[in-house]
Amino acid sequence: MNNHLNNNDKKSRNMKTNRLFFILLLGSGMALTACGNNNESTNQQAGPAQQAASAIPVTMATVQAESVTGVRSYPANVVPLQETEIRAEVSGYITSISVSDGAFVTKGQKLYEIDRVRYSAAVDQAKANLEIAKANLDRSEKDLQRYQTLADQDAIAKQTLDYAYTDVNNQRAQVQSAQAALTTAETNLKRSVIIAPFSGNIGISQVRSGALVSAGTTLLNTISSTNPISVEFQINEKEIMEFSDLQTGKSQTDINLRLPDGSIYAAAGKISTIDRAVNPQTGSLKVRANFDNPNNTLRAGMNLTLNVARKSSEDALVVPYRAIFEQLGTFNIYTVNDSNIVDLKPVTLGQKLGDMVVVSEGLQSGDKVVVDGITTLRPGAEVVDKAQMSQQ
């Protein structure tokens, strides 16, 4: 009986042990399930945060097509349409200067006078020599007439008549020579008074009264026309057709000047001259634009900037210029797809418009591009817009 009780006790204890083990096993499973659920929930919550943390913050812009008016600037300098150096054409001493330095003069106005005494005397002498030559010619012609009459009567030798013909021809040559000498003397006398060859501004005189000047070598002054006046600049050979259309009036645009002080010159210009040939070394061509200059604001030799405005005939794609970077001689830009992944695209640039630039090839309207933060990017990198981050 005792053995039977002991066996029952053992069975009872084993059942309790098995029940406890089952409870512990069940509790462990529930705990593991709960832990798994908690970890999954945590991972789901941390996913977007980790994703945002791995994306590179950048500034983006959307490519837009718009009508643009760009301004191209060219270094330029002022060149008078007429300019000449005034030099002495005869030698002598300056006896008078009739204009002030820097004054405006009109065509034909007296500027300088060189001592005229000897040139006036030379004219008088030349006139006298001419009269002598004419008198000798008249005598020779009368002698020839007498000799011809005698020759017709066989009263003189034929040789005497020949000498008379020769003497007449010689005297005629003497008259021509005397006439030429008179013309030279009168020309020198006239050139002793120097006049303005055209209307314009005269510079600072290089000589003063009493100075000895030499014909053809001594520079007296320089005169240049002022209104209108020309501005010269260099264009690229690719722009020749465009500027030819501007010259002929087939197209219109605004051409203005930025003066050395930064101000804009009031009058607009017009393309007047395009040089005949392109410089083969530089591929450039000289162009002139004319401007009205009533107040002589534009001075010969002045360095300034010529601006040519050009409006596009059709809409162009425009992006911020800082979004462009150069790599191995190619201009590139980072575009962003719908998954916020960047891609490197080569582009062809057009006209620069301040802090914007026209992209002629490589982009489409509506594309998103990276503007700031491009130095940290590589193709395939994930990005996030800073503007969107600040809104969140």
Phi, psi and chi 1 to 4 in degrees:
 res  aa     phi    psi   chi1   chi2   chi3   chi4
   1 MET       -  -39.7 -173.9  174.5  178.8      -
   2 ASN   -64.3  -39.8  -72.6  -27.7      -      -
   3 ASN   -62.9  -36.6  -70.2  -24.8      -      -
   4 HIS   -66.1  -38.6  179.9   75.0      -      -
   5 LEU   -65.8  -41.6  -69.5  173.7      -      -
   6 ASN   -63.0  -40.4  -71.5  -25.7      -      -
   7 ASN   -64.1  -38.5  -70.0  -25.8      -      -
   8 ASN   -65.6  -39.2  -70.8  -24.5      -      -
   9 ASP   -63.6  -43.7  -70.5  -21.6      -      -
  10 LYS   -61.3  -43.3  -70.9  179.3  179.9  179.7
  11 LYS   -62.7  -39.4  -69.1 -179.2 -179.8  179.8
  12 SER   -64.9  -42.1  176.9      -      -      -
  13 ARG   -67.4  -38.6  -76.4 -164.3  -58.7  -93.5
  14 ASN   -65.0  -40.3  -70.5  -23.9      -      -
  15 MET   -63.4  -41.1  -68.2  177.3   62.9      -
  16 LYS   -64.9  -40.2  -70.4  179.8  179.3  179.3
  17 THR   -64.5  -43.3  -59.3      -      -      -
  18 ASN   -64.6  -39.4  -68.8  -23.7      -      -
  19 ARG   -64.2  -40.0 -170.6  179.6  -61.6  114.9
  20 LEU   -67.2  -40.5  178.1   60.7      -      -
  21 PHE   -64.6  -38.9  176.9   76.7      -      -
  22 PHE   -65.4  -39.8  176.9   76.4      -      -
  23 ILE   -64.7  -43.3  -66.9  172.1      -      -
  24 LEU   -64.2  -40.5  -68.4  174.6      -      -
  25 LEU   -65.5  -41.4 -177.8   61.0      -      -
  26 LEU   -63.6  -41.7 -179.2   61.7      -      -
  27 GLY   -64.7  -38.9      -      -      -      -
  28 SER   -65.0  -41.3  -62.2      -      -      -
  29 GLY   -62.7  -42.0      -      -      -      -
  30 MET   -64.5  -39.2  -64.9  175.4   63.5      -
  31 ALA   -65.3  -41.6      -      -      -      -
  32 LEU   -65.1  -39.1  -70.2  173.0      -      -
  33 THR   -63.1  -43.1  -57.9      -      -      -
  34 ALA   -63.2  -42.7      -      -      -      -
  35 CYS   -62.7  -41.1  -70.7      -      -      -
  36 GLY   -62.6  -42.7      -      -      -      -
  37 ASN   -62.5  -40.0  -68.6  -24.8      -      -
  38 ASN   -65.2  -40.8  -71.5  -24.9      -      -
  39 ASN   -66.0  -40.8  -70.8  -25.4      -      -
  40 GLU   -63.5  -43.1 -177.1  178.2   -4.1      -
  41 SER   -62.5  -40.5  175.5      -      -      -
  42 THR   -64.5  -40.6  -57.5      -      -      -
  43 ASN   -66.1  -39.6  -71.4  -24.2      -      -
  44 GLN   -64.5  -36.8  -69.6  177.6   -9.4      -
  45 GLN   -74.2  -32.4  -66.3  175.6   -2.3      -
  46 ALA   -82.5  -18.8      -      -      -      -
  47 GLY   -54.5  -57.4      -      -      -      -
  48 PRO   -60.9  -37.0  -22.9   33.9      -      -
  49 ALA   -64.8  -44.3      -      -      -      -
  50 GLN   -64.7  -38.1  -69.9  176.0   -8.3      -
  51 GLN   -62.3  -45.7 -176.8  179.3    4.7      -
  52 ALA   -63.3  -37.0      -      -      -      -
  53 ALA   -68.9  -31.1      -      -      -      -
  54 SER   -81.0  -21.1   63.9      -      -      -
  55 ALA   -74.8  144.1      -      -      -      -
  56 ILE   -89.6  123.7  -58.7  173.2      -      -
  57 PRO   -72.6  128.9   23.3  -30.6      -      -
  58 VAL  -139.7  169.4  -63.9      -      -      -
  59 THR  -104.1  130.0  -57.9      -      -      -
  60 MET  -113.9  160.6  -58.1 -177.9 -168.8      -
  61 ALA  -144.0  153.0      -      -      -      -
  62 THR  -101.1  131.0  -58.2      -      -      -
  63 VAL   -70.2  130.6  179.2      -      -      -
  64 GLN  -127.3  146.9  -64.6 -179.4  -12.9      -
  65 ALA   -97.7  127.6      -      -      -      -
  66 GLU  -151.4  158.8   57.8 -174.8   59.2      -
  67 SER   -77.8  127.4  177.7      -      -      -
  68 VAL  -119.8  147.3  -63.4      -      -      -
  69 THR  -121.2  109.3  -60.2      -      -      -
  70 GLY  -104.2  158.7      -      -      -      -
  71 VAL  -123.0  121.2  176.3      -      -      -
  72 ARG  -100.4  136.1  -73.3  167.1  -64.2  169.0
  73 SER  -113.2  139.8  -61.7      -      -      -
  74 TYR  -129.7  132.9  -58.3   86.4      -      -
  75 PRO   -62.7  135.6  -18.0   29.9      -      -
  76 ALA  -144.2  164.9      -      -      -      -
  77 ASN  -143.0  152.9   62.4  -70.4      -      -
  78 VAL   -82.6  130.8  178.2      -      -      -
  79 VAL  -131.6  121.9  177.7      -      -      -
  80 PRO   -64.4  147.8  -19.1   31.5      -      -
  81 LEU   -67.2  -30.5  -65.2  177.7      -      -
  82 GLN  -133.2  133.0  -71.0 -177.4  -70.0      -
  83 GLU  -155.2  134.4 -175.9  175.2   67.9      -
  84 THR  -149.2  150.9 -172.9      -      -      -
  85 GLU   -86.9  136.5  -66.7  179.8  -18.7      -
  86 ILE   -98.4  116.3  -60.8  173.9      -      -
  87 ARG  -122.1  156.1  -63.9 -177.1 -178.3  -88.4
  88 ALA   -70.1  134.6      -      -      -      -
  89 GLU   -99.0  -11.8  -64.7 -176.2   88.4      -
  90 VAL  -134.5  157.9  -65.6      -      -      -
  91 SER   -90.8  152.6  -60.5      -      -      -
  92 GLY   151.7 -173.7      -      -      -      -
  93 TYR   -96.2  139.2  -69.0   94.1      -      -
  94 ILE   -69.6  120.7  -62.2  -66.7      -      -
  95 THR  -100.1  -22.3   55.2      -      -      -
  96 SER  -159.9  148.5   68.0      -      -      -
  97 ILE  -122.3  121.0  -60.5  176.6      -      -
  98 SER   -98.2   -3.3  -57.1      -      -      -
  99 VAL  -130.9  156.7  -67.6      -      -      -
 100 SER   -86.3  154.4  -58.5      -      -      -
 101 ASP   -60.9  133.9  -68.7  -15.6      -      -
 102 GLY    78.6    6.8      -      -      -      -
 103 ALA   -78.0  159.3      -      -      -      -
 104 PHE   -88.2  131.2 -179.4   83.7      -      -
 105 VAL  -124.3  156.8  -63.3      -      -      -
 106 THR  -106.2  158.5   56.8      -      -      -
 107 LYS   -58.0  131.8 -178.0  178.4 -179.8  179.5
 108 GLY    88.8   -5.5      -      -      -      -
 109 GLN   -71.5  139.9 -177.9  176.9  -22.5      -
 110 LYS   -70.1  131.0 -179.4  179.3  176.6 -178.8
 111 LEU  -111.7  -55.6  -55.5  177.8      -      -
 112 TYR  -131.9  158.5  -64.5   88.0      -      -
 113 GLU  -135.2  131.6 -176.7  175.7  -49.6      -
 114 ILE  -103.0  147.0  -61.9  173.4      -      -
 115 ASP   -42.7  119.2 -175.2   11.7      -      -
 116 ARG   -99.7   -2.9  -51.7 -173.7   69.8 -160.4
 117 VAL   -59.6  -53.1  174.0      -      -      -
 118 ARG   -69.9  -28.8   62.7  171.3  173.9  166.6
 119 TYR   -75.5  -32.6  -63.0  109.3      -      -
 120 SER   -68.9  -39.6  178.9      -      -      -
 121 ALA   -64.9  -38.0      -      -      -      -
 122 ALA   -63.6  -34.9      -      -      -      -
 123 VAL   -66.2  -44.8  169.4      -      -      -
 124 ASP   -61.0  -42.3  -66.3  -22.5      -      -
 125 GLN   -65.4  -41.0 -177.3  177.6   -3.7      -
 126 ALA   -64.5  -38.0      -      -      -      -
 127 LYS   -63.2  -43.2  -72.9 -179.8  178.4  179.5
 128 ALA   -63.9  -44.1      -      -      -      -
 129 ASN   -61.5  -34.6  -68.2  -23.0      -      -
 130 LEU   -66.8  -41.4  178.2   59.6      -      -
 131 GLU   -64.9  -39.1  -67.0  -58.9  -38.1      -
 132 ILE   -62.9  -45.4  -66.7  172.5      -      -
 133 ALA   -62.3  -40.3      -      -      -      -
 134 LYS   -64.5  -40.1  -73.1 -179.5  177.3 -179.9
 135 ALA   -64.5  -43.5      -      -      -      -
 136 ASN   -63.5  -37.9  -70.1  -26.4      -      -
 137 LEU   -64.7  -41.2  175.1   61.2      -      -
 138 ASP   -63.2  -41.7 -176.2   60.9      -      -
 139 ARG   -63.1  -44.4  177.0 -172.7   55.2   79.2
 140 SER   -64.1  -38.8  -61.9      -      -      -
 141 GLU   -65.9  -37.8  -71.9  176.0  -19.1      -
 142 LYS   -67.4  -40.2  -71.1  179.7 -179.7  178.4
 143 ASP   -63.2  -38.9  -71.8  -16.7      -      -
 144 LEU   -64.0  -39.2  177.3   60.4      -      -
 145 GLN   -63.0  -41.7  -72.1  176.7   -2.0      -
 146 ARG   -65.2  -42.7  -74.0 -165.3  -63.5  -91.9
 147 TYR   -66.9  -33.0  -71.0  147.3      -      -
 148 GLN   -65.7  -40.6  -76.7  176.7  -25.7      -
 149 THR   -63.2  -44.6  -58.8      -      -      -
 150 LEU   -66.3  -37.1  -66.6  173.4      -      -
 151 ALA   -66.3  -37.1      -      -      -      -
 152 ASP   -61.4  -27.2  -67.9  -20.9      -      -
 153 GLN   -96.2    6.5  -60.3  172.7   -0.5      -
 154 ASP    55.2   37.9  -68.0  -31.3      -      -
 155 ALA   -95.2  -12.5      -      -      -      -
 156 ILE  -133.6  163.1   61.1  170.1      -      -
 157 ALA   -73.6  148.3      -      -      -      -
 158 LYS   -62.0  -30.5 -174.1  176.1 -177.7  -59.0
 159 GLN   -63.4  -36.1 -175.3  178.3   12.8      -
 160 THR   -63.9  -39.3  -57.4      -      -      -
 161 LEU   -66.2  -38.9 -179.0   62.1      -      -
 162 ASP   -62.6  -42.4  -68.4  -20.1      -      -
 163 TYR   -60.8  -36.1  -73.7  157.7      -      -
 164 ALA   -66.4  -41.2      -      -      -      -
 165 TYR   -61.0  -44.1  -85.8  116.7      -      -
 166 THR   -63.2  -41.0  -58.9      -      -      -
 167 ASP   -63.8  -39.8 -170.6   36.7      -      -
 168 VAL   -63.2  -45.3  169.1      -      -      -
 169 ASN   -61.8  -40.6  -69.8  -27.6      -      -
 170 ASN   -64.0  -40.9  -71.2  -21.5      -      -
 171 GLN   -68.8  -34.8  -66.7  -56.3  -38.3      -
 172 ARG   -63.5  -41.2  -74.1  174.9  178.5  170.5
 173 ALA   -63.4  -37.3      -      -      -      -
 174 GLN   -64.3  -38.4  -71.4  -64.6  -33.1      -
 175 VAL   -63.9  -44.5  170.7      -      -      -
 176 GLN   -62.1  -41.1  -68.6  177.6  -11.8      -
 177 SER   -64.4  -42.3  177.3      -      -      -
 178 ALA   -66.2  -36.9      -      -      -      -
 179 GLN   -65.1  -41.9 -177.0   64.7   58.0      -
 180 ALA   -64.2  -40.5      -      -      -      -
 181 ALA   -64.0  -37.9      -      -      -      -
 182 LEU   -65.5  -41.6  176.0   59.7      -      -
 183 THR   -61.3  -42.1  -59.3      -      -      -
 184 THR   -63.7  -44.4  -60.7      -      -      -
 185 ALA   -63.8  -42.3      -      -      -      -
 186 GLU   -66.1  -37.0  -70.5  176.1  -20.6      -
 187 THR   -64.7  -44.7  -59.8      -      -      -
 188 ASN   -63.3  -39.2  -72.3  -23.0      -      -
 189 LEU   -63.5  -40.6  178.7   61.7      -      -
 190 LYS   -66.2  -38.2 -177.4  178.8  179.3 -179.7
 191 ARG   -75.2  -11.2  -72.3  175.5  174.6  175.4
 192 SER   -71.0  -14.8   64.9      -      -      -
 193 VAL  -108.7  116.7  176.4      -      -      -
 194 ILE   -97.7  127.1  -59.7  170.6      -      -
 195 ILE  -118.0  164.3   61.9  174.7      -      -
 196 ALA   -73.7  127.0      -      -      -      -
 197 PRO   -73.5  -22.1   26.5  -32.8      -      -
 198 PHE  -158.5  170.3   51.2   82.6      -      -
 199 SER   -79.3  139.6  -62.0      -      -      -
 200 GLY   169.2 -168.1      -      -      -      -
 201 ASN   -98.1  134.7  -91.2   77.0      -      -
 202 ILE   -97.5  149.5 -163.1  166.2      -      -
 203 GLY   -88.6 -158.4      -      -      -      -
 204 ILE   -82.7  129.3  -62.6  175.9      -      -
 205 SER   -62.9  137.4  179.7      -      -      -
 206 GLN   -90.2   -7.1  -57.7  -61.2  -56.8      -
 207 VAL  -133.5  163.4  -63.1      -      -      -
 208 ARG  -124.1  168.1  -64.2  -58.7  178.2 -149.2
 209 SER   -58.1  137.4  -66.8      -      -      -
 210 GLY    93.5   -9.4      -      -      -      -
 211 ALA   -74.0  142.5      -      -      -      -
 212 LEU   -88.6  125.0  177.4   62.0      -      -
 213 VAL  -117.7  152.6  -62.2      -      -      -
 214 SER  -113.7  142.9  -60.4      -      -      -
 215 ALA   -62.8  126.7      -      -      -      -
 216 GLY    80.4   -7.4      -      -      -      -
 217 THR  -118.8  -36.3   59.4      -      -      -
 218 THR   -80.4  122.2  -54.5      -      -      -
 219 LEU   -84.2  122.7  175.0   63.7      -      -
 220 LEU   -92.3  -45.7  -54.1 -179.3      -      -
 221 ASN  -168.7  179.4 -147.8  -41.3      -      -
 222 THR  -132.9  137.5  -58.4      -      -      -
 223 ILE  -124.3  140.7 -176.3  173.8      -      -
 224 SER  -140.4  146.1   57.3      -      -      -
 225 SER   -73.5  153.5   60.1      -      -      -
 226 THR  -122.0  -26.5   56.9      -      -      -
 227 ASN  -145.1  114.9 -173.0   31.2      -      -
 228 PRO   -74.3  173.5   29.6  -35.9      -      -
 229 ILE  -135.2  157.9 -156.5  162.8      -      -
 230 SER  -110.2  152.5  177.2      -      -      -
 231 VAL  -126.1  124.7  173.6      -      -      -
 232 GLU  -102.2  141.5  -75.4 -172.1   -5.3      -
 233 PHE  -152.4  167.0   58.8  101.5      -      -
 234 GLN  -108.3  136.5  -59.7  -77.2  -20.4      -
 235 ILE  -118.0  161.5   65.7  170.4      -      -
 236 ASN   -78.7  149.3 -171.9  -81.2      -      -
 237 GLU   -59.2  -22.7   57.5 -171.7  -12.7      -
 238 LYS   -70.8  -16.2  -62.4  177.7 -178.5  177.8
 239 GLU   -98.2    4.3  -58.7  173.7  -62.0      -
 240 ILE   -59.9  -47.1  -67.3  177.4      -      -
 241 MET   -62.7  -40.2  -68.1  -55.2  -60.1      -
 242 GLU   -62.6  -44.6  176.8 -175.4  -10.8      -
 243 PHE   -75.5  -25.5  -81.5   87.2      -      -
 244 SER   -65.3  -39.7  -64.4      -      -      -
 245 ASP   -64.9  -36.4  -70.1  -17.3      -      -
 246 LEU   -67.5  -37.1  -68.4  175.9      -      -
 247 GLN   -67.0  -41.5 -178.7 -175.0   17.3      -
 248 THR   -84.7   -8.6   57.6      -      -      -
 249 GLY    88.2    7.0      -      -      -      -
 250 LYS   -67.7  -27.2  -69.7 -178.0  179.9  179.0
 251 SER  -134.4  157.0   60.9      -      -      -
 252 GLN  -123.8  147.0  -58.8  -69.4  -28.7      -
 253 THR  -160.7  170.1 -170.6      -      -      -
 254 ASP   -93.1  128.2  -67.2  -29.2      -      -
 255 ILE  -122.4  116.2  -59.4  175.5      -      -
 256 ASN  -133.7  173.4   59.1   58.1      -      -
 257 LEU  -121.9  140.0  -63.2  173.6      -      -
 258 ARG  -104.4  117.1 -176.6  176.0  -65.2  -83.2
 259 LEU   -74.8  166.0  -58.9  178.2      -      -
 260 PRO   -57.8  -26.0  -28.5   36.4      -      -
 261 ASP   -84.8    3.2   62.4   -1.0      -      -
 262 GLY    94.7  -11.4      -      -      -      -
 263 SER   -80.0  160.1   61.6      -      -      -
 264 ILE   -96.4  129.5  -61.2  -61.8      -      -
 265 TYR   -66.8  139.3 -174.4   61.5      -      -
 266 ALA   -66.5  -41.1      -      -      -      -
 267 ALA   -86.1  143.9      -      -      -      -
 268 ALA   -87.4  157.6      -      -      -      -
 269 GLY  -110.4  173.4      -      -      -      -
 270 LYS  -140.3  135.6 -174.5 -179.1 -175.2  -59.3
 271 ILE   -64.8  124.6  -58.8  -61.4      -      -
 272 SER  -113.7  -35.7   61.0      -      -      -
 273 THR  -143.1  137.4  -53.9      -      -      -
 274 ILE  -121.3  129.2  -61.7  177.5      -      -
 275 ASP   -59.8  161.0 -155.6   -2.4      -      -
 276 ARG   -76.3  -26.5   65.1  171.9 -172.4   84.7
 277 ALA  -140.7  152.3      -      -      -      -
 278 VAL   -88.2  138.9  174.8      -      -      -
 279 ASN   -69.5  114.8 -173.4  -36.4      -      -
 280 PRO   -67.6  -22.4   23.4  -32.1      -      -
 281 GLN   -77.3  -37.4  -80.8   74.8   36.7      -
 282 THR  -108.3  -15.3   61.9      -      -      -
 283 GLY    68.8   23.6      -      -      -      -
 284 SER  -113.5  164.9   60.5      -      -      -
 285 LEU  -141.7  138.6 -175.2   69.6      -      -
 286 LYS   -83.8  135.6 -175.4 -176.3  -65.8 -176.5
 287 VAL  -130.8  146.0  176.9      -      -      -
 288 ARG  -118.9  140.2  -79.7 -173.8  174.9 -177.3
 289 ALA  -123.5  136.8      -      -      -      -
 290 ASN   -97.1  143.2  -72.4   -8.2      -      -
 291 PHE  -134.3  142.9  -69.1   81.4      -      -
 292 ASP   -68.5  140.2  -69.3  -28.2      -      -
 293 ASN  -142.6   59.2 -170.8   34.5      -      -
 294 PRO   -65.9  -29.4   24.4  -34.0      -      -
 295 ASN   -99.6    9.5  -59.9  -39.4      -      -
 296 ASN    57.2   35.8 -159.8   22.5      -      -
 297 THR   -69.2  -37.9  -57.2      -      -      -
 298 LEU   -88.6  113.8  -57.3  178.3      -      -
 299 ARG  -102.7  145.4  -59.1  -70.0 -179.1  118.7
 300 ALA   -54.5  132.7      -      -      -      -
 301 GLY    88.0   -6.3      -      -      -      -
 302 MET   -64.9  134.8 -178.7 -177.6  -71.4      -
 303 ASN   -96.2  128.4  -65.7  -49.0      -      -
 304 LEU  -151.4 -173.3   32.4   72.0      -      -
 305 THR  -119.0  128.1  -58.8      -      -      -
 306 LEU   -99.8  128.0 -177.2  138.5      -      -
 307 ASN  -110.6  131.4  -60.2  -44.5      -      -
 308 VAL  -118.3  115.6  179.1      -      -      -
 309 ALA   -87.1  137.4      -      -      -      -
 310 ARG  -136.5  125.1 -176.8  177.5   67.8  174.3
 311 LYS  -101.1  132.2 -173.4  172.9 -177.2  179.4
 312 SER   -69.2  140.9   59.8      -      -      -
 313 SER   -73.1  -21.8   56.7      -      -      -
 314 GLU  -141.5  164.7   55.4 -174.0   23.1      -
 315 ASP   -61.5  145.0  -70.7  -10.0      -      -
 316 ALA  -125.7  153.5      -      -      -      -
 317 LEU   -81.3  129.4  -59.2  179.6      -      -
 318 VAL  -125.1  135.6  178.9      -      -      -
 319 VAL  -135.5  159.3  -61.4      -      -      -
 320 PRO   -61.3  137.6  -23.7   34.3      -      -
 321 TYR   -65.1  -29.7 -171.2   73.6      -      -
 322 ARG   -70.8  -10.5   63.6 -178.2 -174.9  -85.5
 323 ALA   -77.3  -13.3      -      -      -      -
 324 ILE   -93.5  138.7  -54.4  -65.9      -      -
 325 PHE  -139.0  151.3   63.8   96.8      -      -
 326 GLU  -101.8  138.3 -172.9  175.7   -1.1      -
 327 GLN  -145.6  115.4 -168.9  176.0   51.9      -
 328 LEU    56.2   41.7  -60.2  177.1      -      -
 329 GLY    78.5    5.6      -      -      -      -
 330 THR  -118.3  138.0  -57.8      -      -      -
 331 PHE   -84.0  134.0  -67.8  104.4      -      -
 332 ASN  -131.4  164.1  -59.2  -79.6      -      -
 333 ILE  -151.3  149.0 -166.2  169.2      -      -
 334 TYR   -94.5  124.3  -81.9  115.7      -      -
 335 THR  -102.5  156.4   59.1      -      -      -
 336 VAL  -121.6  125.9 -177.0      -      -      -
 337 ASN   -87.6 -174.5   62.8   18.4      -      -
 338 ASP   -66.6  -21.6  -65.7  -22.5      -      -
 339 SER   -92.3   11.6  -60.0      -      -      -
 340 ASN    62.9   31.6  -72.3  -24.1      -      -
 341 ILE  -104.2  135.7  -57.6  -60.1      -      -
 342 VAL   -90.4  151.4  -62.5      -      -      -
 343 ASP  -136.8  138.6 -175.9   24.1      -      -
 344 LEU   -87.0  125.5 -177.2   65.5      -      -
 345 LYS  -127.7  130.1  -75.8 -169.3  176.3 -178.3
 346 PRO   -75.0  143.0   25.7  -31.8      -      -
 347 VAL  -133.5  157.9  -67.1      -      -      -
 348 THR  -108.8  125.2  -58.6      -      -      -
 349 LEU   -91.1  149.2  -59.6 -175.1      -      -
 350 GLY  -110.5 -134.8      -      -      -      -
 351 GLN   -73.7  139.3 -167.6  173.1   -4.3      -
 352 LYS   -87.9  132.1 -168.8  174.0 -176.1  -61.1
 353 LEU  -124.4   79.9  -47.2  167.2      -      -
 354 GLY    66.6 -119.1      -      -      -      -
 355 ASP   -92.5    8.5   59.7  -10.7      -      -
 356 MET  -115.4  165.3  -53.4  -67.8  -74.6      -
 357 VAL  -147.2  145.4   66.1      -      -      -
 358 VAL   -82.7  133.6  173.3      -      -      -
 359 VAL  -106.9  110.8  176.5      -      -      -
 360 SER   -84.6  -25.9   55.3      -      -      -
 361 GLU  -146.2  144.8  -66.9 -179.1    5.6      -
 362 GLY   113.6  -17.1      -      -      -      -
 363 LEU  -131.0  164.6  -66.5  178.2      -      -
 364 GLN  -127.8  154.8  -65.5 -178.6   -7.2      -
 365 SER   -60.5  134.0  179.9      -      -      -
 366 GLY    97.1  -12.9      -      -      -      -
 367 ASP   -63.1  144.2  -74.6  -11.9      -      -
 368 LYS   -97.0  133.6  -71.8 -166.1  -61.0 -177.0
 369 VAL  -127.6  155.2  -62.1      -      -      -
 370 VAL   -86.8  128.7  177.0      -      -      -
 371 VAL  -100.5  -51.0  177.1      -      -      -
 372 ASP  -118.7  143.7  -65.7  -43.4      -      -
 373 GLY    97.4   13.9      -      -      -      -
 374 ILE   -71.4  -21.0   59.1  177.6      -      -
 375 THR   -68.8  -22.5   56.9      -      -      -
 376 THR   -97.0    2.3   60.8      -      -      -
 377 LEU   -95.8  154.5  -64.5 -179.0      -      -
 378 ARG  -135.6  151.6  -65.3  -67.6 -177.4  -88.6
 379 PRO   -55.2  134.1  -26.3   34.8      -      -
 380 GLY    92.7   -5.9      -      -      -      -
 381 ALA   -70.9  150.7      -      -      -      -
 382 GLU   -95.7  137.4 -174.0  177.3    1.4      -
 383 VAL  -128.4  162.7  -64.6      -      -      -
 384 VAL  -136.8  139.5   60.3      -      -      -
 385 ASP   -74.7  127.0 -165.4  -12.3      -      -
 386 LYS   -60.5  -35.0  -69.7 -178.3 -179.2  179.0
 387 ALA   -63.1  -41.0      -      -      -      -
 388 GLN   -68.5  -37.0  -65.1  178.7   -4.7      -
 389 MET   -63.6  -40.6  -68.0  177.4   62.4      -
 390 SER   -68.2  -32.3   61.5      -      -      -
 391 GLN   -69.8  -32.0  -68.3  176.8   -0.8      -
 392 GLN   -75.2      -  -65.8  174.7   -5.2      -
